[in-house]
Amino acid sequence: MDPAFEKAYEQLMGRSVRESSAERKRRLQEHHGIAEKLLLANVWWPAIGNLDGLHPEHEVRDFKDGARFVDFGYLPTPQLKVVLELDGYGPHWRDVSRWQFADHLMRQNHLLIDDWRLLRFAYDDVHEKPRRCQQVLLQALGKWGHTQKRADVQLTLYEQVILKFAQGCPDALTPAKVSQALGMDPQTAIKYLRSLAAKGLVTPLQSRTGRIMRYSVAASAWTLFSNK
């Protein structure tokens, strides 16, 4: 795995254990393992590039003031609360009782009623089709209005990911390239390229006929990443 991810993950888990109550600490040490780490390594880290705002084995209070735990809570702002969960197809689900099945559905209902956004991924998809999971994650966070502030510039998640993609793209950006690489609609790619241009982070390049077909990344965009 990426050494940068390993370091960030180690810091996240160490901090979470130190700050946890007894039950959450037990769950982190006994139940939070390889599968949950794979979700971050294969999906979250490649798409987002950091683990900021994530809380493994996050404790959520239900309407009876009972404690329920989710694989990850993501709370980047007071306005956005996301539950991220990984489900494996195995004895845990095949042998679940009717009462446990009903309780699982009610647990999910309570999360939605309490304004949590919910993303669930199958272990097989995370392991074998991580790119599809990354695209779903980006589409969801983008739709829910996720933003990240860099220096004095407020970026939407899509804008941030486009700039990250540009780092590994030697040629000028085009809507088609962005659309194909990030799994977004071409019109959405155009929308966010224009938004980045308005913020001075990419420069529109006109064709001989005067149409804007490509965008070059401005030096100020690289400064944002270097100061991250």
N, C-alpha and C positions, 0 to 999 in steps of 0.2 A: 504494500500500500504506500501511498504518498507519505514521505516522512513528515511533511508539514501537517497533513491530516492526523497522523499518529500523535504528534506533539499536542495539537489542539484537542484531540479526543482525550488524551491522558489528562490534560489540564481541566477539561470539562468534567470528567468523571471524578477526579480528585476533589475539585471544588464542590461538586454535588454531594459527595459522601460527607465531607466536612460540615456542610451546612444543613444536613438532613435530620429529620426526626428519626426516632428509633425504627418505625415500620418502613419508612422510605429507605433508610440506610440498609435495612435488611434486604429489601427488594433489589436495590442497586447491587449489592454484593452477591446475592444468591440467584437472582432471576434475570438480571439485565446482562446479556451475554453476546455471543458471536452474531446472532441474527440481528439484534438491534444495532450493533456496531456496523454491520454490513449495510443496513438501511442508510446510515449516514455516509459511509465510505463510497457506496455505489450511486446513491441518488442525491443526497443533500449536498455533500461537499463539491462534487463536480458542477452542480447547478448554481450553488450560492457562493461557494468559495470561503466560507467561514462557518463557525458554529455559534455565533453570537445569538443570544436570545433563546437558545434551546435549554430545556430542563428535562433530563431523563427521569423516568418514573415520577412524573409530575403528579402531585396530589390535588384532586379536585373534590370539592364538597358538594354533595347532592342536596336535594330539597329537604331531606330528613336530617341534614347536617352529618351524614355519614361520609366516610372517606373512600374515594375511589381513585385508582391510579391508572394513568395512561402511559404508553411507551415514551412519548415525548410531548411536552407542552412547548409551544413556540409563542413567545410574547414579546415581539419587537417593539410594540407601542401599547399604550393603554386601550387603544381602539381595536386592536387586532389580537385575537386569541385563536390559536390553531392547535388542534390535536393531531398528532402524527402517529399512526399505528401500523404495525407489521403483523400480518396473520399468516401462520403456516398451516398447510393442509396436513393434518396428522391426527393422532389419537385424541388430542385436546379437543378437536372439533367433531370428529366422527363419533366419539363416545360421550358427548355432552348430554346431560339430562335435560328433560323438557323444562324444568325449573331454571336451570342454568342458561338455557337458550333464551327463555323469556326475560330473565334478568339482564342478559347481555343487550338485548334490544332496548329495554327500558333505560339502561345505562347510557346508550347512545342517544336516546330521546332527550334525556336530561341534559346532556352536553349541548345539544342543539338548542334547547329551550333557554339555556343559560348563555346563549350567544357565542358558543364555541364554533369555529369552523372545523370541519373534520376531513382528514385525508387518510385513507386506508390502502395499504399495498400488500399484495400477496408475496410471500417469500420467494416463490418461483420467479415472479416478474423481477423482483429486485436483484436476484441472482443471475437470471438469464436475459432479461430485457431491461436493463437499467436505463437505457436511453429513453424508452417510452415513459418510464416512471419520472425521469427528470423533466420531460416535457409537460406531463400532467402537473407536477409540482409548480413549475414556472407559470403555467396557464392559470392555475388556481390562485397563486399568490398575486399574480398580475391583476387578475379580475377582482380580487379582494382589496386592491389598492395599496399593496405593500410598497413602501418607499424606504430608501436608505440614504442618509445624508453623508456626503463626502465633501469635506472642506465647507465651502459656501454654496455648494450646488446640491439641490434636492433631486435625486434620481428615482424614477420608478424602477421596479425590479427588472422589467423588460429592457429599460435603457442600460441598467447596470450590466445585464447579461450580454447585450449587444457589444458593449465596450470590452467586456472580457473576451468575447469571441474575436473581436478585432485584434487583440493582442497576438493571437496565433494565426492571423490571416495576413499574408504578405501583400496582397493586392487591395485595391479600394473596395469598400463595401458596396454591395448592391442589394436591393430588396430580395432578389431571388436567392442570393447566397444566405442572407440572414434567415429567410423563410425556411429554406431547406435545412440549415444547420440547427436551428432552434425549434423547429416544428411549429411555427406560427403561420397564420394566414398572411399571404403577401401584402394585403392592405394594412394589416397590423404592423408588419415590418416597415412599410412606408411611413405610417403614422409616427412610429417611435424614432425613425431616422430623421424625420422632419423636426420632431421635438428636440432631439439631440443637436440638430443644426441651430435651432432657435436659442439653445443654451450655449452655443459656441463651442461645442465639443466635437462636432464633425463639420466638414466643409463640403457643401454641394458642388459637384463637378458637372458642368454643362457639356452636352455633346455639341457637335457642329451645328445642329439644328436648334440649339438653345434649350433642349430638354434636359432635365436633371435625371441622370441614370445611375450615377455613382456618388459615393461619399468618401472623402478621405478623413482620417482621424486627426484632430488638432492636437498640438503639443500639450495643451492644457488638460486634455483627457488623460494622457500618460502621467501627468503630475498628480492627478487625483489618485491613481493607483499606487504611485510610488510613495504617497503620503498616508496610505491606508494603515 
